[in-house]
Amino acid sequence: MADLLSSGGAWLAGVLETHASQSITYRRGTDSVSIDATKGKTQWEAVSVHGILVEETESCDWLFAPSRLILGSQAVEPIRGDRIVETLSTGVVNTYEVMGFGPNERHFRYSDGRRTLLRVHTKLVSEA
């Protein structure tokens, strides 16, 4: 029997890449790669031990196939401090830093159990 969730996830990843993505540059040190990624966001909340909302934050997320992240001729996972550069149609260049947003939160996650898409959490650090 065919695995419908796997084939559906692969189909959705392809649709996102083809119809809802933009070209970004993923950088780590001197290595970089151009990737078609879909821009998203995640809301983060920090709650005190007493259950009081202390802070709300929003990350800019980038979704793309893990197989696209090739640096130094090998597939890698995102690490904190990596940079994503987005050039807008207006010519503005935005630079984002890969980071986690909570004390126990990772800086990326897979968007599905079959690891079809990466969701990389970032914060805008430069606009030129």
N, CA, C and O atoms as a GROMACS GRO file, in nm:
protein
  512
    1MET      N    1   0.084  -0.118   0.000
    1MET     CA    2   0.000   0.000   0.000
    1MET      C    3   0.088   0.124   0.000
    1MET      O    4   0.190   0.128   0.070
    2ALA      N    5   0.051   0.223  -0.077
    2ALA     CA    6   0.127   0.348  -0.086
    2ALA      C    7   0.115   0.428   0.043
    2ALA      O    8   0.011   0.427   0.108
    3ASP      N    9   0.221   0.497   0.078
    3ASP     CA   10   0.221   0.585   0.195
    3ASP      C   11   0.167   0.721   0.152
    3ASP      O   12   0.241   0.803   0.099
    4LEU      N   13   0.038   0.744   0.174
    4LEU     CA   14  -0.027   0.866   0.128
    4LEU      C   15   0.027   0.991   0.197
    4LEU      O   16   0.036   1.096   0.135
    5LEU      N   17   0.064   0.981   0.324
    5LEU     CA   18   0.119   1.098   0.393
    5LEU      C   19   0.254   1.138   0.334
    5LEU      O   20   0.282   1.257   0.320
    6SER      N   21   0.337   1.041   0.300
    6SER     CA   22   0.466   1.072   0.239
    6SER      C   23   0.448   1.136   0.103
    6SER      O   24   0.510   1.238   0.072
    7SER      N   25   0.364   1.076   0.021
    7SER     CA   26   0.346   1.132  -0.113
    7SER      C   27   0.275   1.266  -0.107
    7SER      O   28   0.306   1.355  -0.187
    8GLY      N   29   0.181   1.284  -0.014
    8GLY     CA   30   0.115   1.414   0.003
    8GLY      C   31   0.210   1.521   0.053
    8GLY      O   32   0.205   1.635   0.007
    9GLY      N   33   0.297   1.486   0.147
    9GLY     CA   34   0.397   1.580   0.197
    9GLY      C   35   0.495   1.622   0.090
    9GLY      O   36   0.531   1.740   0.080
   10ALA      N   37   0.539   1.526   0.009
   10ALA     CA   38   0.630   1.557  -0.101
   10ALA      C   39   0.562   1.648  -0.203
   10ALA      O   40   0.623   1.740  -0.256
   11TRP      N   41   0.434   1.620  -0.231
   11TRP     CA   42   0.358   1.703  -0.324
   11TRP      C   43   0.348   1.847  -0.271
   11TRP      O   44   0.372   1.942  -0.345
   12LEU      N   45   0.312   1.862  -0.144
   12LEU     CA   46   0.298   1.994  -0.085
   12LEU      C   47   0.432   2.069  -0.086
   12LEU      O   48   0.435   2.188  -0.117
   13ALA      N   49   0.541   2.002  -0.052
   13ALA     CA   50   0.673   2.066  -0.056
   13ALA      C   51   0.704   2.116  -0.196
   13ALA      O   52   0.760   2.224  -0.212
   14GLY      N   53   0.669   2.037  -0.297
   14GLY     CA   54   0.691   2.079  -0.435
   14GLY      C   55   0.607   2.199  -0.474
   14GLY      O   56   0.655   2.289  -0.543
   15VAL      N   57   0.481   2.200  -0.431
   15VAL     CA   58   0.392   2.314  -0.459
   15VAL      C   59   0.444   2.441  -0.393
   15VAL      O   60   0.447   2.547  -0.455
   16LEU      N   61   0.486   2.431  -0.267
   16LEU     CA   62   0.542   2.547  -0.198
   16LEU      C   63   0.665   2.600  -0.271
   16LEU      O   64   0.678   2.720  -0.292
   17GLU      N   65   0.754   2.511  -0.309
   17GLU     CA   66   0.877   2.553  -0.376
   17GLU      C   67   0.848   2.616  -0.512
   17GLU      O   68   0.913   2.713  -0.550
   18THR      N   69   0.752   2.562  -0.583
   18THR     CA   70   0.721   2.612  -0.718
   18THR      C   71   0.637   2.739  -0.716
   18THR      O   72   0.659   2.829  -0.797
   19HIS      N   73   0.540   2.748  -0.625
   19HIS     CA   74   0.441   2.856  -0.632
   19HIS      C   75   0.442   2.954  -0.515
   19HIS      O   76   0.376   3.058  -0.522
   20ALA      N   77   0.513   2.925  -0.408
   20ALA     CA   78   0.507   3.013  -0.290
   20ALA      C   79   0.644   3.038  -0.230
   20ALA      O   80   0.657   3.056  -0.108
   21SER      N   81   0.747   3.041  -0.314
   21SER     CA   82   0.882   3.058  -0.261
   21SER      C   83   0.952   3.175  -0.328
   21SER      O   84   0.907   3.228  -0.430
   22GLN      N   85   1.062   3.212  -0.268
   22GLN     CA   86   1.148   3.316  -0.324
   22GLN      C   87   1.291   3.269  -0.307
   22GLN      O   88   1.320   3.183  -0.224
   23SER      N   89   1.380   3.326  -0.386
   23SER     CA   90   1.520   3.288  -0.378
   23SER      C   91   1.586   3.360  -0.260
   23SER      O   92   1.574   3.482  -0.245
   24ILE      N   93   1.655   3.284  -0.176
   24ILE     CA   94   1.732   3.339  -0.065
   24ILE      C   95   1.874   3.286  -0.076
   24ILE      O   96   1.901   3.191  -0.150
   25THR      N   97   1.963   3.348  -0.002
   25THR     CA   98   2.099   3.297   0.008
   25THR      C   99   2.120   3.253   0.152
   25THR      O  100   2.103   3.332   0.245
   26TYR      N  101   2.158   3.128   0.170
   26TYR     CA  102   2.187   3.073   0.302
   26TYR      C  103   2.338   3.075   0.318
   26TYR      O  104   2.410   3.022   0.234
   27ARG      N  105   2.387   3.138   0.428
   27ARG     CA  106   2.531   3.155   0.448
   27ARG      C  107   2.577   3.098   0.581
   27ARG      O  108   2.510   3.110   0.684
   28ARG      N  109   2.693   3.037   0.575
   28ARG     CA  110   2.764   2.992   0.696
   28ARG      C  111   2.912   3.023   0.671
   28ARG      O  112   2.977   2.957   0.590
   29GLY      N  113   2.962   3.122   0.741
   29GLY     CA  114   3.101   3.163   0.716
   29GLY      C  115   3.118   3.207   0.572
   29GLY      O  116   3.047   3.295   0.524
   30THR      N  117   3.213   3.145   0.503
   30THR     CA  118   3.238   3.180   0.363
   30THR      C  119   3.159   3.094   0.266
   30THR      O  120   3.161   3.120   0.145
   31ASP      N  121   3.088   2.993   0.315
   31ASP     CA  122   3.006   2.907   0.229
   31ASP      C  123   2.866   2.964   0.215
   31ASP      O  124   2.811   3.020   0.310
   32SER      N  125   2.809   2.949   0.097
   32SER     CA  126   2.671   2.993   0.076
   32SER      C  127   2.606   2.910  -0.033
   32SER      O  128   2.674   2.848  -0.115
   33VAL      N  129   2.472   2.911  -0.032
   33VAL     CA  130   2.396   2.840  -0.133
   33VAL      C  131   2.266   2.917  -0.158
   33VAL      O  132   2.207   2.971  -0.065
   34SER      N  133   2.224   2.921  -0.283
   34SER     CA  134   2.096   2.983  -0.318
   34SER      C  135   1.987   2.876  -0.306
   34SER      O  136   2.001   2.766  -0.359
   35ILE      N  137   1.879   2.910  -0.234
   35ILE     CA  138   1.770   2.816  -0.208
   35ILE      C  139   1.638   2.885  -0.234
   35ILE      O  140   1.621   3.002  -0.201
   36ASP      N  141   1.543   2.813  -0.294
   36ASP     CA  142   1.406   2.862  -0.303
   36ASP      C  143   1.336   2.823  -0.174
   36ASP      O  144   1.323   2.705  -0.143
   37ALA      N  145   1.290   2.924  -0.098
   37ALA     CA  146   1.230   2.899   0.033
   37ALA      C  147   1.100   2.976   0.046
   37ALA      O  148   1.080   3.080  -0.015
   38THR      N  149   1.011   2.922   0.128
   38THR     CA  150   0.884   2.987   0.158
   38THR      C  151   0.897   3.058   0.293
   38THR      O  152   0.945   3.000   0.390
   39LYS      N  153   0.854   3.183   0.296
   39LYS     CA  154   0.865   3.265   0.417
   39LYS      C  155   0.742   3.243   0.505
   39LYS      O  156   0.630   3.242   0.456
   40GLY      N  157   0.765   3.226   0.632
   40GLY     CA  158   0.656   3.209   0.728
   40GLY      C  159   0.690   3.278   0.858
   40GLY      O  160   0.782   3.359   0.864
   41LYS      N  161   0.615   3.246   0.962
   41LYS     CA  162   0.643   3.303   1.094
   41LYS      C  163   0.593   3.208   1.202
   41LYS      O  164   0.507   3.124   1.178
   42THR      N  165   0.649   3.224   1.321
   42THR     CA  166   0.606   3.150   1.439
   42THR      C  167   0.594   3.247   1.554
   42THR      O  168   0.682   3.331   1.575
   43GLN      N  169   0.486   3.237   1.630
   43GLN     CA  170   0.465   3.318   1.750
   43GLN      C  171   0.526   3.244   1.868
   43GLN      O  172   0.501   3.124   1.886
   44TRP      N  173   0.604   3.313   1.950
   44TRP     CA  174   0.667   3.255   2.067
   44TRP      C  175   0.618   3.328   2.190
   44TRP      O  176   0.604   3.450   2.189
   45GLU      N  177   0.591   3.254   2.298
   45GLU     CA  178   0.549   3.314   2.424
   45GLU      C  179   0.639   3.263   2.536
   45GLU      O  180   0.667   3.144   2.546
   46ALA      N  181   0.683   3.355   2.620
   46ALA     CA  182   0.758   3.319   2.741
   46ALA      C  183   0.664   3.339   2.859
   46ALA      O  184   0.608   3.448   2.877
   47VAL      N  185   0.646   3.235   2.939
   47VAL     CA  186   0.555   3.240   3.053
   47VAL      C  187   0.636   3.216   3.180
   47VAL      O  188   0.722   3.128   3.185
   48SER      N  189   0.608   3.295   3.283
   48SER     CA  190   0.679   3.280   3.411
   48SER      C  191   0.634   3.151   3.481
   48SER      O  192   0.537   3.088   3.439
   49VAL      N  193   0.705   3.114   3.587
   49VAL     CA  194   0.669   2.994   3.663
   49VAL      C  195   0.532   3.008   3.727
   49VAL      O  196   0.472   2.908   3.767
   50HIS      N  197   0.481   3.131   3.737
   50HIS     CA  198   0.349   3.156   3.795
   50HIS      C  199   0.239   3.161   3.690
   50HIS      O  200   0.124   3.191   3.720
   51GLY      N  201   0.277   3.131   3.565
   51GLY     CA  202   0.178   3.129   3.457
   51GLY      C  203   0.146   3.264   3.397
   51GLY      O  204   0.047   3.278   3.325
   52ILE      N  205   0.228   3.363   3.424
   52ILE     CA  206   0.205   3.498   3.371
   52ILE      C  207   0.284   3.514   3.242
   52ILE      O  208   0.403   3.483   3.236
   53LEU      N  209   0.216   3.565   3.137
   53LEU     CA  210   0.282   3.590   3.010
   53LEU      C  211   0.383   3.703   3.027
   53LEU      O  212   0.346   3.814   3.064
   54VAL      N  213   0.510   3.673   3.001
   54VAL     CA  214   0.616   3.770   3.021
   54VAL      C  215   0.654   3.839   2.891
   54VAL      O  216   0.678   3.960   2.890
   55GLU      N  217   0.658   3.764   2.782
   55GLU     CA  218   0.704   3.821   2.657
   55GLU      C  219   0.645   3.744   2.539
   55GLU      O  220   0.630   3.622   2.545
   56GLU      N  221   0.612   3.816   2.434
   56GLU     CA  222   0.572   3.756   2.307
   56GLU      C  223   0.672   3.799   2.201
   56GLU      O  224   0.712   3.915   2.194
   57THR      N  225   0.713   3.704   2.119
   57THR     CA  226   0.809   3.729   2.013
   57THR      C  227   0.762   3.657   1.888
   57THR      O  228   0.688   3.559   1.895
   58GLU      N  229   0.805   3.708   1.773
   58GLU     CA  230   0.771   3.644   1.646
   58GLU      C  231   0.899   3.620   1.568
   58GLU      O  232   0.981   3.711   1.552
   59SER      N  233   0.917   3.499   1.519
   59SER     CA  234   1.033   3.470   1.435
   59SER      C  235   0.991   3.473   1.289
   59SER      O  236   0.876   3.446   1.254
   60CYS      N  237   1.087   3.506   1.205
   60CYS     CA  238   1.068   3.492   1.061
   60CYS      C  239   1.122   3.353   1.026
   60CYS      O  240   1.239   3.326   1.049
   61ASP      N  241   1.038   3.268   0.972
   61ASP     CA  242   1.077   3.130   0.942
   61ASP      C  243   1.095   3.112   0.793
   61ASP      O  244   1.031   3.179   0.712
   62TRP      N  245   1.183   3.022   0.758
   62TRP     CA  246   1.209   2.988   0.618
   62TRP      C  247   1.190   2.838   0.603
   62TRP      O  248   1.253   2.760   0.674
   63LEU      N  249   1.102   2.798   0.510
   63LEU     CA  250   1.073   2.657   0.486
   63LEU      C  251   1.131   2.615   0.352
   63LEU      O  252   1.110   2.680   0.250
   64PHE      N  253   1.205   2.504   0.355
   64PHE     CA  254   1.263   2.450   0.232
   64PHE      C  255   1.299   2.304   0.254
   64PHE      O  256   1.306   2.256   0.367
   65ALA      N  257   1.323   2.234   0.144
   65ALA     CA  258   1.360   2.093   0.151
   65ALA      C  259   1.499   2.079   0.211
   65ALA      O  260   1.590   2.152   0.172
   66PRO      N  261   1.519   1.987   0.305
   66PRO     CA  262   1.651   1.968   0.366
   66PRO      C  263   1.759   1.938   0.262
   66PRO      O  264   1.875   1.973   0.282
   67SER      N  265   1.722   1.874   0.154
   67SER     CA  266   1.820   1.838   0.050
   67SER      C  267   1.877   1.960  -0.020
   67SER      O  268   1.978   1.948  -0.091
   68ARG      N  269   1.817   2.077  -0.004
   68ARG     CA  270   1.866   2.200  -0.068
   68ARG      C  271   1.980   2.265   0.010
   68ARG      O  272   2.052   2.349  -0.044
   69LEU      N  273   1.996   2.228   0.137
   69LEU     CA  274   2.097   2.292   0.221
   69LEU      C  275   2.230   2.219   0.207
   69LEU      O  276   2.265   2.132   0.287
   70ILE      N  277   2.303   2.256   0.103
   70ILE     CA  278   2.433   2.197   0.071
   70ILE      C  279   2.540   2.304   0.090
   70ILE      O  280   2.540   2.404   0.016
   71LEU      N  281   2.628   2.286   0.185
   71LEU     CA  282   2.738   2.380   0.208
   71LEU      C  283   2.869   2.302   0.208
   71LEU      O  284   2.879   2.197   0.272
   72GLY      N  285   2.969   2.352   0.136
   72GLY     CA  286   3.096   2.281   0.128
   72GLY      C  287   3.079   2.144   0.067
   72GLY      O  288   3.147   2.050   0.106
   73SER      N  289   2.990   2.133  -0.030
   73SER     CA  290   2.958   2.011  -0.105
   73SER      C  291   2.904   1.896  -0.020
   73SER      O  292   2.915   1.779  -0.057
   74GLN      N  293   2.843   1.929   0.096
   74GLN     CA  294   2.776   1.825   0.174
   74GLN      C  295   2.647   1.878   0.235
   74GLN      O  296   2.636   1.997   0.266
   75ALA      N  297   2.551   1.789   0.252
   75ALA     CA  298   2.424   1.827   0.315
   75ALA      C  299   2.449   1.853   0.463
   75ALA      O  300   2.517   1.776   0.530
   76VAL      N  301   2.392   1.962   0.512
   76VAL     CA  302   2.409   2.000   0.652
   76VAL      C  303   2.274   2.039   0.711
   76VAL      O  304   2.178   2.063   0.638
   77GLU      N  305   2.268   2.046   0.843
   77GLU     CA  306   2.152   2.102   0.912
   77GLU      C  307   2.185   2.244   0.954
   77GLU      O  308   2.302   2.278   0.968
   78PRO      N  309   2.084   2.328   0.973
   78PRO     CA  310   2.110   2.465   1.018
   78PRO      C  311   2.176   2.467   1.154
   78PRO      O  312   2.152   2.380   1.238
   79ILE      N  313   2.261   2.567   1.176
   79ILE     CA  314   2.318   2.589   1.308
   79ILE      C  315   2.293   2.735   1.349
   79ILE      O  316   2.278   2.823   1.264
   80ARG      N  317   2.289   2.759   1.478
   80ARG     CA  318   2.272   2.895   1.529
   80ARG      C  319   2.382   2.984   1.475
   80ARG      O  320   2.499   2.945   1.469
   81GLY      N  321   2.343   3.105   1.435
   81GLY     CA  322   2.441   3.200   1.383
   81GLY      C  323   2.452   3.200   1.232
   81GLY      O  324   2.508   3.294   1.176
   82ASP      N  325   2.400   3.097   1.164
   82ASP     CA  326   2.395   3.101   1.018
   82ASP      C  327   2.315   3.224   0.976
   82ASP      O  328   2.238   3.277   1.056
   83ARG      N  329   2.332   3.268   0.853
   83ARG     CA  330   2.262   3.386   0.803
   83ARG      C  331   2.181   3.351   0.680
   83ARG      O  332   2.222   3.269   0.597
   84ILE      N  333   2.066   3.414   0.668
   84ILE     CA  334   1.981   3.404   0.548
   84ILE      C  335   1.964   3.545   0.494
   84ILE      O  336   1.925   3.637   0.567
   85VAL      N  337   1.994   3.562   0.366
   85VAL     CA  338   1.986   3.694   0.302
   85VAL      C  339   1.872   3.691   0.201
   85VAL      O  340   1.864   3.603   0.115
   86GLU      N  341   1.784   3.789   0.214
   86GLU     CA  342   1.667   3.805   0.128
   86GLU      C  343   1.680   3.940   0.057
   86GLU      O  344   1.699   4.043   0.123
   87THR      N  345   1.668   3.940  -0.076
   87THR     CA  346   1.668   4.065  -0.151
   87THR      C  347   1.526   4.091  -0.200
   87THR      O  348   1.472   4.012  -0.278
   88LEU      N  349   1.468   4.200  -0.155
   88LEU     CA  350   1.331   4.236  -0.193
   88LEU      C  351   1.328   4.296  -0.333
   88LEU      O  352   1.430   4.340  -0.385
   89SER      N  353   1.210   4.299  -0.394
   89SER     CA  354   1.196   4.355  -0.528
   89SER      C  355   1.230   4.504  -0.531
   89SER      O  356   1.259   4.558  -0.638
   90THR      N  357   1.228   4.571  -0.416
   90THR     CA  358   1.263   4.712  -0.406
   90THR      C  359   1.414   4.735  -0.400
   90THR      O  360   1.461   4.848  -0.402
   91GLY      N  361   1.490   4.625  -0.391
   91GLY     CA  362   1.634   4.635  -0.379
   91GLY      C  363   1.684   4.630  -0.236
   91GLY      O  364   1.804   4.622  -0.213
   92VAL      N  365   1.593   4.635  -0.140
   92VAL     CA  366   1.632   4.626   0.001
   92VAL      C  367   1.683   4.485   0.030
   92VAL      O  368   1.623   4.386  -0.012
   93VAL      N  369   1.794   4.478   0.102
   93VAL     CA  370   1.853   4.348   0.138
   93VAL      C  371   1.836   4.328   0.288
   93VAL      O  372   1.888   4.405   0.368
   94ASN      N  373   1.763   4.223   0.324
   94ASN     CA  374   1.740   4.187   0.464
   94ASN      C  375   1.828   4.068   0.500
   94ASN      O  376   1.836   3.970   0.426
   95THR      N  377   1.892   4.077   0.615
   95THR     CA  378   1.974   3.967   0.664
   95THR      C  379   1.914   3.917   0.795
   95THR      O  380   1.884   3.995   0.885
   96TYR      N  381   1.896   3.787   0.803
   96TYR     CA  382   1.836   3.721   0.920
   96TYR      C  383   1.938   3.627   0.981
   96TYR      O  384   2.019   3.567   0.911
   97GLU      N  385   1.935   3.615   1.114
   97GLU     CA  386   2.023   3.522   1.184
   97GLU      C  387   1.941   3.404   1.234
   97GLU      O  388   1.833   3.421   1.290
   98VAL      N  389   1.994   3.284   1.214
   98VAL     CA  390   1.930   3.162   1.263
   98VAL      C  391   1.946   3.157   1.414
   98VAL      O  392   2.057   3.166   1.466
   99MET      N  393   1.833   3.142   1.485
   99MET     CA  394   1.837   3.137   1.632
   99MET      C  395   1.713   3.070   1.688
   99MET      O  396   1.610   3.061   1.620
  100GLY      N  397   1.723   3.024   1.812
  100GLY     CA  398   1.608   2.974   1.885
  100GLY      C  399   1.543   3.089   1.960
  100GLY      O  400   1.608   3.192   1.982
  101PHE      N  401   1.418   3.075   1.999
  101PHE     CA  402   1.345   3.185   2.060
  101PHE      C  403   1.296   3.157   2.201
  101PHE      O  404   1.223   3.238   2.259
  102GLY      N  405   1.333   3.047   2.256
  102GLY     CA  406   1.295   3.014   2.392
  102GLY      C  407   1.407   2.938   2.457
  102GLY      O  408   1.495   2.886   2.387
  103PRO      N  409   1.405   2.928   2.589
  103PRO     CA  410   1.516   2.859   2.658
  103PRO      C  411   1.530   2.713   2.618
  103PRO      O  412   1.640   2.657   2.623
  104ASN      N  413   1.422   2.651   2.580
  104ASN     CA  414   1.427   2.510   2.542
  104ASN      C  415   1.390   2.486   2.396
  104ASN      O  416   1.361   2.374   2.356
  105GLU      N  417   1.390   2.593   2.317
  105GLU     CA  418   1.347   2.582   2.178
  105GLU      C  419   1.467   2.567   2.084
  105GLU      O  420   1.570   2.632   2.102
  106ARG      N  421   1.451   2.482   1.988
  106ARG     CA  422   1.554   2.464   1.886
  106ARG      C  423   1.546   2.577   1.785
  106ARG      O  424   1.446   2.648   1.779
  107HIS      N  425   1.650   2.594   1.707
  107HIS     CA  426   1.656   2.698   1.606
  107HIS      C  427   1.596   2.651   1.473
  107HIS      O  428   1.581   2.732   1.381
  108PHE      N  429   1.563   2.526   1.462
  108PHE     CA  430   1.493   2.474   1.345
  108PHE      C  431   1.416   2.350   1.387
  108PHE      O  432   1.440   2.293   1.493
  109ARG      N  433   1.324   2.311   1.302
  109ARG     CA  434   1.254   2.184   1.322
  109ARG      C  435   1.210   2.134   1.185
  109ARG      O  436   1.206   2.209   1.088
  110TYR      N  437   1.178   2.008   1.180
  110TYR     CA  438   1.118   1.954   1.059
  110TYR      C  439   0.968   1.978   1.068
  110TYR      O  440   0.908   1.960   1.173
  111SER      N  441   0.909   2.018   0.957
  111SER     CA  442   0.767   2.055   0.958
  111SER      C  443   0.675   1.934   0.958
  111SER      O  444   0.554   1.948   0.975
  112ASP      N  445   0.731   1.817   0.938
  112ASP     CA  446   0.648   1.696   0.936
  112ASP      C  447   0.732   1.578   0.983
  112ASP      O  448   0.855   1.585   0.987
  113GLY      N  449   0.666   1.472   1.019
  113GLY     CA  450   0.733   1.353   1.070
  113GLY      C  451   0.822   1.283   0.969
  113GLY      O  452   0.908   1.204   1.007
  114ARG      N  453   0.802   1.310   0.844
  114ARG     CA  454   0.882   1.246   0.740
  114ARG      C  455   0.999   1.331   0.694
  114ARG      O  456   1.071   1.295   0.600
  115ARG      N  457   1.018   1.445   0.760
  115ARG     CA  458   1.131   1.534   0.733
  115ARG      C  459   1.135   1.583   0.589
  115ARG      O  460   1.242   1.589   0.527
  116THR      N  461   1.018   1.618   0.538
  116THR     CA  462   1.006   1.668   0.401
  116THR      C  463   1.051   1.813   0.391
  116THR      O  464   1.111   1.853   0.292
  117LEU      N  465   1.021   1.892   0.495
  117LEU     CA  466   1.054   2.034   0.496
  117LEU      C  467   1.124   2.072   0.626
  117LEU      O  468   1.091   2.022   0.734
  118LEU      N  469   1.222   2.161   0.614
  118LEU     CA  470   1.283   2.225   0.730
  118LEU      C  471   1.210   2.355   0.757
  118LEU      O  472   1.169   2.424   0.663
  119ARG      N  473   1.193   2.390   0.882
  119ARG     CA  474   1.143   2.523   0.922
  119ARG      C  475   1.254   2.583   1.006
  119ARG      O  476   1.279   2.539   1.119
  120VAL      N  477   1.321   2.684   0.951
  120VAL     CA  478   1.435   2.748   1.016
  120VAL      C  479   1.389   2.879   1.078
  120VAL      O  480   1.336   2.966   1.009
  121HIS      N  481   1.410   2.895   1.209
  121HIS     CA  482   1.367   3.015   1.282
  121HIS      C  483   1.478   3.120   1.276
  121HIS      O  484   1.594   3.090   1.304
  122THR      N  485   1.442   3.244   1.240
  122THR     CA  486   1.539   3.351   1.228
  122THR      C  487   1.485   3.482   1.284
  122THR      O  488   1.366   3.498   1.309
  123LYS      N  489   1.578   3.575   1.303
  123LYS     CA  490   1.544   3.711   1.345
  123LYS      C  491   1.614   3.808   1.249
  123LYS      O  492   1.730   3.788   1.214
  124LEU      N  493   1.542   3.912   1.209
  124LEU     CA  494   1.600   4.016   1.123
  124LEU      C  495   1.708   4.089   1.201
  124LEU      O  496   1.683   4.142   1.310
  125VAL      N  497   1.830   4.092   1.145
  125VAL     CA  498   1.942   4.159   1.213
  125VAL      C  499   1.998   4.276   1.133
  125VAL      O  500   2.073   4.357   1.187
  126SER      N  501   1.962   4.286   1.005
  126SER     CA  502   2.014   4.394   0.922
  126SER      C  503   1.920   4.420   0.805
  126SER      O  504   1.866   4.328   0.744
  127GLU      N  505   1.902   4.549   0.776
  127GLU     CA  506   1.821   4.590   0.661
  127GLU      C  507   1.897   4.699   0.588
  127GLU      O  508   1.925   4.805   0.646
  128ALA      N  509   1.932   4.676   0.462
  128ALA     CA  510   2.013   4.774   0.387
  128ALA      C  511   1.951   4.801   0.251
  128ALA      O  512   2.005   4.881   0.174
   0.00000   0.00000   0.00000
